[in-house]
Amino acid sequence: MRRMKQVLVLVVMWAFAGTAAAQLRTIPKEAQLGEIRHLASMVVEIDGKPQQLSPGAQIRDPDNRLVVPGALAEKSQARYVLDATGMVHRVWILSPREKAALPPSPYPK
């Protein structure tokens, strides 16, 4: 019985670990908002404009896991930061919760 309780506690802790890790993500205030999709190798499209990914670029999914550019959904709402040369350096694909927290757009879709 004691062993069963230990296993149950470990399972519950493991279940909440993913949720806790996702909440620790911080997106810089200077990150721009855009709709992103993968075009080719190290090229993404942000709001209809092709942009080069920087060497060492990081793309994080809504659970804050690193993903390769080819794993991007067809179109994803994201925040991104450019490096000093104008290449896309960091990307955070927004979770439903982060999307809901966005200010309303002044332009109707």
TIZAKOL-274274 format. One record per residue (C-alpha): residue in one letter; x, y, z. Coordinates in steps of 0.05 Angstrom, whole numbers, plus 5000, padded with zeros to 4 digits. Layout:
N
AXYZ/...
This chain:
109
M500050005000/R505750485017/R509050344950/M502450504914/K502051174949/Q509251344929/V507751174856/L501351594859/V505152194887/L510452134833/V505152104778/V501652724805/M508253104811/W510152904739/A503353134713/F504153824743/A511453904723/G509754054650/T504654584670/A509454914718/A515054934666/A510455264615/Q508655804665/L516055994675/R516756254604/T518156994597/I517657344531/P521458004526/K517258634523/E520758854459/A518558214423/Q514258374363/L507658034347/G506757684280/E503957084243/I509556594226/R510255994181/H516155594154/L518255694081/A524955344071/S531055114111/M532755734151/V527356194122/V520756354154/E515056814133/I512657324183/D506357704165/G507357514092/K514657744088/P520357224081/Q525557304135/Q532156944148/L533256574214/S539756764248/P545056244263/G543055944329/A535856184324/Q531055874374/I523755734363/R519655534423/D512855214420/P507055384467/D509854894519/N516555254515/R520054674480/L525154804426/V522654614357/V525854594288/P523255084236/G520154524195/A515754324254/L511954984253/A504554944239/E502055244174/K500955924207/S502156074280/Q501356704320/A508056864353/R512457374385/Y519457454357/V525957844367/L530858034312/D538358034322/A542958634306/T543258444232/G535658404225/M535157644224/V529857284265/H533457054328/R528256824379/V521056604367/W515656424418/I509456084389/L503656344431/S499455894473/P491855984474/R492556334542/E497856814514/K493456954454/A487557114498/A491857614538/L493558014475/P490658704469/P484958744417/S487258914347/P484959594321/Y484159274252/P478358794240/K480258144205/
